[in-house]
């Protein structure tokens, strides 16, 4: 499955200042879906841990509400319930809620490793599996102690309790403790598939213990003393999650859900209606079975025979693209296309016939709406009510960008530019002279067509028949977005904004005040230029000479797409859905940035994530520092050194190329500090990334 996408959206509009002012950015009510990392069940309450916090459903997934107040780290990797206490294990420690997620407090004292991958409750004991071993709390998280004696692999990916036995699935196999973690012994005999990703999941059913690995399911009937393979019929062997319901055992894999009614002796597929087959988490509540996927929650009431989407209100969607047609606002997400006819107050799915739902780009051409996906182009002539494939002649199917020029439609793909003169009925390649064919963005001005690639800008004056390089002065060559304002052409790159006043003949940097320089998206309204970055929204009223932050209230600051519709600017964010703000307010309330430099050392989550085969890691340095940035596998082995040296203050991005690495979970760690200090490292942070091939 491909997971590389870069996209752009540009629009020109005008506005007046008569619009009533709002206080700040406000989140619209959707779209819905998103990556579901974990579940927790407490009576009739179902909790979903996502990449942007916790959500609660009290009606079996029919609707969801955010339940993350006080949760200062919103990447919720694990959930556990103990009586009236709800615990969330995040990438930044453990949090406790005593009121069903209404509010949260950090409970981390003594937890020296804060990447909490798993949680388990045994009586009054709470266990946390982290990226640095297992920790125990006997007082509801008030304090923690490491319990790692004998645990030779400290990556605690999953935990399971069976009577007085505590099992830890790690990056190097299964370990057993019979004394609440005081000591551990390996129990791996026969467990043959733990080399790359270790043990991904554990489940207990009576005296049976099941382990999910990247090589299928294994069964132990003697508390892990010995294991046998139990994967017959399991056509996808990446077993991310396991769940038990009576005599039924469910496995969530990279290829959907599977059911075994005989303790793993044989499996059958149970994925009908499951629109996304990477199943990260499973949960059972009464007769309901829930599957957490990369595009939201699905519900089965018949043991996996059929599934229905159950994500309404689950607004942690990754919004990859936006487009406007009259009063219609379209959002392209991992879960397909969504439509709002009321400025985001409500959204409806608009994906019927869209056989591939990773919508990387959108464009409107007359009454036609085109969606570019990881698997080709689709056309809708009825505002998304139905879609048909429109990829004939399109030999490269990752469609990252669009441009319209009269009756010509251009598509930028991972293999160059394609032209259609008949509304997508057929396509021809137009690549002569295009020396880099990863076309991340496209723009049209009169007879000029610009292509932004991974190696700069190219210009065609003859509808793509031939191209010439147009990158002089462009010191950063990843071109994510274009925008026109009069005779000015702006380019959003991996190193800020650049301006050309002569159709790309030469470029100058236009980033003063832009404190985050990965510029994913650009939009123009009148004389105002907006830049969506990995660190929020910025506004320039003087053609990029200077920028000011315009992100007040925007709690999800990774702005992947922008669109102007009427009096409003819409921002599509990563993990945070769509946000709306009146244009007039931003212009009147914009104020100078206090500094052009970051004010703290920061390591960002890689993007995209999951990824294949490349991803970007960004970090910020407020002062000159000696920096190391390294990539590790689940066994703690170093597989890449991305940075090792002294760097000046600023914002940095490094690209991870994992072409030669196997699928699985990896960790990257940033160390930075005063180079004159003995260690050179005063700051350390690490994050998890997932490679899917």
C-alpha positions, 0 to 999 in steps of 0.5 A, a space after each residue: 500500500 502506497 503512503 506517499 502524498 504531496 498536494 497543493 491547492 490554489 485559489 484566487 478570490 476577493 472579500 469585503 470587511 463587512 463579515 461579522 467577526 469571530 474570535 478565532 479559528 473554529 473547528 467545523 463538524 467534520 469530516 469524520 473518520 481517522 486513524 484509530 490506535 486503541 479502544 477502551 470499554 467501560 459499560 456502555 461507554 466506548 472510548 477510541 484512542 486516536 492520533 488526535 486524542 480520545 473520543 467517546 461514544 455512548 451509543 455503540 459508535 453511532 456518534 462520537 464526541 471529543 473527550 480530551 480536555 487536559 490531554 496534553 499529548 494526543 497520540 493515544 496509543 493504548 487505553 485501559 479501564 479500572 473501575 471508574 478510572 480510565 487510563 490513556 497511554 500516549 506518546 508522552 506518558 500516562 493520563 487519568 480520567 475519573 469522569 469518562 474522559 471529561 477531563 484528564 490529568 497526567 500521572 507520570 511520576 517515576 515513568 522515565 520512558 513516556 512512550 506508552 505502547 500498552 496498558 494492563 490492569 490486574 487487581 490494584 496493579 496497573 502496568 505500562 509497557 513502554 519503549 523502555 520497559 514495563 512500569 508498575 503503579 499500585 496507586 492508580 498512576 500516582 507513582 511508577 516503578 520500573 519492573 524490568 528484571 530479566 526483560 532482555 527486550 525493553 520494547 513493551 508493545 503489548 501486555 496481557 493478564 491471565 490469573 496471576 500470570 502477566 505476559 509482555 509482548 516485546 520487540 524480541 518475543 514474549 516474557 512471563 512474570 508470575 510476581 507482578 513484574 518483579 522478575 521476568 523469564 522469556 517464553 518463546 519456544 516455537 515462536 518463530 516470527 518475531 525478528 522484525 516487528 516482535 509481538 504485536 498483540 496478545 489475547 487470552 481465552 481460558 487457558 489459551 494464550 495467543 500472540 499476533 506477529 508479523 508472521 501470523 498467530 501463535 498459540 500456547 496452551 501452557 502459559 508460553 512454555 511452548 508455542 505452535 503456529 495457528 494461522 491456517 487460512 490467514 491470508 494476511 499474516 501481519 496481526 496487529 490486534 486480537 480480540 476474544 468474544 466467547 468461542 470466537 477469536 478475531 484477528 485484525 491484520 493488514 488485510 482485514 479481519 479474520 475469525 477463528 471458532 476453533 482456537 486458531 486451528 483455521 481462519 476465515 475472512 470476516 471483512 465484508 463492508 470493511 472499507 479499509 483493511 489495516 485493522 490496528 485495534 479491536 474491541 468487544 462490547 456485548 454482541 458488538 465487535 468494533 474494528 479501528 482502522 486507518 479511516 475510522 471505526 467499523 461495527 459488526 453485530 454479527 461476528 464479522 459477517 458484515 461491517 458498517 462505518 461507525 465514525 460520525 463525530 469522530 473528527 480526527 480525520 487527515 484532510 489531504 485536499 480541499 476544493 470549492 464549487 459554488 456553495 459546495 465545499 469538498 474535502 479529500 481524506 483517507 476515507 474518501 470525499 466529504 461534502 459540506 453545503 453549509 460552510 462545514 456545519 455538517 458533512 456527508 460522505 460523497 464517495 459512492 463508486 470511489 473504489 480507492 479512498 485515499 484522496 490526495 487531490 481535488 479540482 473543479 472544472 465546470 460541473 466536473 469534480 475530479 479526485 486524484 487518489 493513490 490508485 488513479 483518477 475519478 470523476 463526479 458530475 453530480 457533486 460527489 453523489 457518484 464517481 466513475 474511474 477516469 484513468 484511461 491512459 494514466 500509466 502512473 496512478 498516484 495523482 498528487 496535483 491538478 491544474 485546469 486551463 480552458 478545456 485542458 486538464 492536467 494531472 501531476 503524478 509520481 510519473 510525470 504530467 498527463 493531459 486530458 482534453 476530454 474531461 478525463 475520458 483519456 490521458 496522454 503523457 506530456 513530459 518532454 524535458 521534465 527531468 524529475 517526474 514526481 510532480 507535487 504541484 501544478 499551476 496555470 497562468 495564461 499560457 504558462 503551465 508550472 510543475 513543482 517537482 522534487 527537484 524544482 520548478 519546470 515551465 511549459 508554454 505549450 500545454 506540456 509538449 515541452 518543459 524547461 527548468 525554471 528554478 534559478 534562485 530556488 534554494 529548496 527544491 521540494 515544491 509542494 504548492 503554488 499560488 498566483 497574485 497578479 503577476 507574482 508567482 509564489 512557491 511553497 517549498 520545504 524551505 519556505 516561500 519563494 517569489 518569482 515576478 518573471 514567470 519562474 525565470 528567477 526566484 527570491 526567498 520570501 519567508 521573513 517571519 515564517 517560523 515554520 518552513 515546510 509550506 504545504 499549501 498556499 491561498 490568495 484572497 485579494 492582496 492577502 497571501 496565506 501559507 499553510 505549514 507544519 506549524 500553523 497558518 501564516 499571513 502576508 499582506 505585502 507579497 511575502 516580504 514579511 509574514 505574521 502568524 494567524 493561527 489563534 484557536 487552531 489547535 491542529 497546526 499541521 495545515 495540509 490544504 487551504 481553500 477560500 469560499 465566500 467570506 471564509 478561509 478553510 484549513 484542512 489539517 492533519 489529524 484535525 479535520 477542517 477549520 474555518 475562519 472569516 477572512 476579514 478577522 485574520 487581516 484585521 487581527 494579524 500582528 507581527 511575530 515576536 521572533 523569526 526563530 523557534 522558542 524551544 527545541 521540538 521534534 515533530 511527528 513524521 509525515 506521512 505516517 504510516 509511510 512507504 517508502 519515504 517520510 519527512 521528520 521535522 525539528 526546531 532548534 532555538 539556538 546553535 546545537 550539536 544534533 543527532 537524529 537516528 532511526 532505530 528498529 524495534 530491537 533498538 538497533 540503529 538503522 539510520 543516522 540522519 543528522 550528526 553534527 552542529 547546526 544553527 538555530 532554525 527549522 529543519 527537515 530530513 527525509 527517511 528513505 526506507 526502500 531497503 527496510 522491511 515493514 514494521 514499527 520504527 523509532 526515531 530519536 533527536 538529541 540536541 543541546 549545547 555543543 560545549 557541554 560534555 555530552 553535547 545533548 541536553 534534549 532528547 525525544 523520540 517518536 514512533 513511525 510505521 512503515 507499510 509496504 
